Each structure stands twice: as C-alpha cells, then as structure tokens.
Amino acid sequence: MGGPDCKNPCGRRQAIKIFVAVLSDLGAVFAAAPAQAKSSKASSAYRGSPNGRQRCANCSWFAPPSGCGVVAGPVSANGWCNLWG
C-alpha cells in the first residue's frame, strides 16, 4: 500500500474519484430527462361517467381528489377514459 514496491500509490484513489464523477454526471443526465406529456381528455376519450365498473376512482392512474397520472386536467372520480387501468 504505497510502499517502495508500489508503482502508482494514487491509482486506487484516482479511480474512485473518476468513478464518483461519472456517477454524478449520470445522475444529472437522468434528472434532466423530460417528463412524458399527459394525454388530452379528447385523445383519451375521457367522459364524466363510468364504463360499467371501470371508473377513475378504481383506476391505478387516479390521484384523489381529481388528478390523473395520464390525462391532463382535473377528472371526476366517477369518470372514465380509454387509458383506464
């Protein structure tokens, strides 16, 4: 470890610095990735009434009280669209 037989005593330290720098750069790249745009109500065939048992309130995308992860704008808990899931 850094003794007289060691040809490059700082090699491990330099490698760790490079590794940390690369990880930092990758984090910045992924953090700057644009978010996916939400669909419009028209393009997702949103309506304010349920489709049988399918309704926004029991959809995995629904965010109470009136949010949606895939449709733009407020939605009704009793609404429905073709992205229901």
Backbone bond lengths (Angstrom), bond angles and torsions (degrees), N, CA, C in turn:
res aa  C-N    CA-C-N  psi(-1)  N-CA   C-N-CA  omega(-1)  CA-C   N-CA-C  phi
1 M - - - 1.444 - - 1.514 110.85 -
2 G 1.248 119.27 84.10 1.450 122.17 177.74 1.514 114.26 77.79
3 G 1.324 117.23 11.74 1.454 121.12 -179.30 1.518 110.61 -76.75
4 P 1.339 116.95 -173.86 1.456 120.72 -177.50 1.526 112.80 -64.86
5 D 1.334 118.55 -23.57 1.461 120.48 179.57 1.530 112.58 -85.79
6 C 1.328 118.01 -8.66 1.469 122.46 -177.47 1.522 109.22 -79.26
7 K 1.329 116.86 120.03 1.465 120.74 -177.59 1.524 112.09 -78.15
8 N 1.349 117.68 -31.57 1.456 120.48 -177.49 1.525 108.91 -139.58
9 P 1.340 117.65 85.62 1.459 120.57 -175.20 1.528 114.07 -65.74
10 C 1.308 118.76 -18.94 1.463 121.16 -177.52 1.524 112.28 -101.84
11 G 1.311 118.62 5.65 1.462 121.68 -176.27 1.516 113.67 -58.81
12 R 1.314 117.09 -47.27 1.469 120.44 -178.69 1.525 110.40 -66.62
13 R 1.316 116.49 -43.36 1.463 120.78 179.98 1.530 110.60 -62.49
14 Q 1.323 117.03 -42.69 1.466 121.18 179.18 1.527 110.50 -65.69
15 A 1.323 117.42 -39.77 1.464 120.96 179.12 1.525 110.69 -63.47
16 I 1.321 117.26 -40.30 1.467 120.68 178.66 1.525 110.28 -65.43
17 K 1.326 117.80 -40.97 1.467 120.82 178.26 1.525 110.94 -61.65
18 I 1.321 116.54 -42.88 1.469 120.46 179.12 1.525 110.05 -65.13
19 F 1.317 117.20 -43.37 1.461 122.03 179.66 1.526 110.95 -59.41
20 V 1.324 116.98 -45.50 1.466 121.24 179.63 1.527 110.42 -65.03
21 A 1.327 117.55 -39.67 1.463 120.62 179.07 1.525 111.33 -64.04
22 V 1.322 116.96 -41.56 1.467 120.85 178.81 1.526 110.18 -64.35
23 L 1.322 117.79 -44.40 1.467 120.89 178.09 1.524 111.26 -60.86
24 S 1.319 117.29 -39.59 1.462 120.92 178.66 1.519 110.90 -63.42
25 D 1.326 116.38 -42.44 1.461 120.43 179.03 1.522 111.16 -65.01
26 L 1.327 117.45 -40.30 1.465 120.34 178.31 1.521 110.86 -63.59
27 G 1.311 117.27 -39.90 1.459 120.59 177.73 1.513 111.74 -61.18
28 A 1.329 116.99 -40.07 1.459 120.69 178.93 1.524 111.15 -66.76
29 V 1.318 117.31 -37.79 1.465 121.07 179.57 1.521 110.45 -64.71
30 F 1.330 117.62 -47.58 1.458 120.26 -177.90 1.521 112.01 -71.15
31 A 1.316 118.33 -31.78 1.459 121.01 178.82 1.521 110.79 -69.19
32 A 1.327 117.59 -27.35 1.457 121.48 -178.34 1.522 112.82 -88.93
33 A 1.322 118.42 -0.65 1.463 121.25 -179.68 1.523 109.63 -65.06
34 P 1.328 117.44 133.95 1.462 120.23 -178.08 1.527 111.59 -69.23
35 A 1.311 115.80 145.12 1.461 121.10 177.12 1.526 109.13 -76.67
36 Q 1.310 116.20 152.26 1.455 120.65 177.61 1.524 108.88 -69.44
37 A 1.333 116.04 138.13 1.460 121.05 177.14 1.522 109.53 -73.23
38 K 1.313 116.43 146.16 1.459 120.97 177.79 1.520 109.50 -80.82
39 S 1.309 115.75 154.80 1.464 121.85 177.66 1.520 109.58 -77.38
40 S 1.315 115.46 151.94 1.461 119.35 174.87 1.522 108.90 -77.01
41 K 1.312 115.70 162.48 1.463 119.79 177.66 1.524 110.11 -62.96
42 A 1.325 116.83 -37.75 1.465 120.10 -179.37 1.527 111.53 -66.56
43 S 1.337 117.62 -44.81 1.468 119.55 -176.85 1.529 112.72 -71.24
44 S 1.320 117.00 -20.96 1.466 119.83 178.21 1.528 111.73 -99.85
45 A 1.327 117.01 6.46 1.472 123.39 179.71 1.528 111.50 55.78
46 Y 1.341 115.85 40.57 1.463 120.04 179.57 1.521 110.50 -65.91
47 R 1.325 115.26 142.36 1.466 121.43 173.01 1.521 108.09 -141.90
48 G 1.298 116.94 157.35 1.455 122.14 -175.49 1.512 114.97 -83.04
49 S 1.325 117.24 5.79 1.466 120.55 179.55 1.523 109.17 -123.53
50 P 1.331 117.45 153.84 1.467 120.64 -177.74 1.521 112.99 -72.14
51 N 1.311 115.43 166.10 1.464 122.94 175.36 1.528 105.85 -114.26
52 G 1.314 115.62 88.34 1.461 119.43 -174.14 1.513 109.42 64.85
53 R 1.315 116.84 -126.04 1.469 120.69 178.88 1.524 112.35 -85.12
54 Q 1.313 117.03 -9.22 1.466 120.47 179.06 1.525 109.29 -81.52
55 R 1.315 115.80 123.61 1.460 121.83 177.97 1.522 107.90 -150.48
56 C 1.304 116.84 160.32 1.467 120.55 -178.80 1.528 112.02 -55.24
57 A 1.318 117.43 -38.40 1.464 121.21 -176.34 1.526 112.85 -59.03
58 N 1.346 118.57 -28.24 1.467 119.46 179.01 1.531 112.33 -112.25
59 C 1.315 115.77 23.27 1.473 122.31 176.22 1.534 108.77 -94.82
60 S 1.316 116.75 144.46 1.470 120.82 -179.68 1.528 112.59 -67.28
61 W 1.327 118.29 -20.43 1.465 121.87 -179.18 1.529 112.96 -85.63
62 F 1.325 117.65 -14.55 1.465 121.53 -174.56 1.522 110.89 -69.63
63 A 1.343 115.47 136.07 1.469 122.82 177.45 1.525 107.51 -125.37
64 P 1.328 117.59 97.25 1.466 121.04 -176.61 1.524 111.99 -53.94
65 P 1.321 118.67 147.06 1.454 125.17 6.66 1.525 114.51 -89.08
66 S 1.347 118.73 -21.37 1.465 118.41 -176.41 1.521 113.09 -148.89
67 G 1.309 117.86 26.99 1.457 121.42 -178.96 1.515 112.24 -101.76
68 C 1.323 114.88 161.56 1.458 121.22 178.28 1.521 108.60 -144.14
69 G 1.319 116.70 141.06 1.455 121.51 179.94 1.511 114.17 -78.04
70 V 1.346 118.01 -14.87 1.465 119.93 -176.52 1.526 114.48 -127.01
71 V 1.327 118.16 -16.32 1.468 121.18 179.49 1.523 108.49 -111.07
72 A 1.323 116.44 132.19 1.458 121.97 -178.99 1.526 110.97 -73.40
73 G 1.312 115.10 144.49 1.459 121.09 176.00 1.512 112.75 86.36
74 P 1.328 115.41 173.54 1.464 118.84 179.53 1.524 111.51 -71.78
75 V 1.325 116.10 146.67 1.463 121.83 177.82 1.520 108.54 -129.22
76 S 1.308 115.92 156.29 1.460 121.93 177.91 1.524 109.76 -85.41
77 A 1.316 116.85 143.46 1.466 120.69 175.99 1.525 110.69 -61.16
78 N 1.331 116.94 -25.19 1.466 121.59 178.89 1.525 112.40 -95.50
79 G 1.323 117.97 6.47 1.459 121.75 179.64 1.518 112.28 -80.31
80 W 1.331 115.70 -177.75 1.462 122.16 -179.90 1.522 108.55 -158.80
81 C 1.334 117.27 151.29 1.464 122.18 170.99 1.524 108.60 -147.69
82 N 1.338 115.88 170.44 1.469 118.99 -176.69 1.532 113.26 -76.84
83 L 1.323 117.77 3.95 1.467 121.80 175.17 1.525 110.89 -100.37
84 W 1.328 116.42 7.48 1.468 121.48 -177.73 1.524 110.07 -54.56
85 G 1.313 115.39 138.72 1.464 117.88 179.18 1.467 115.36 -169.06
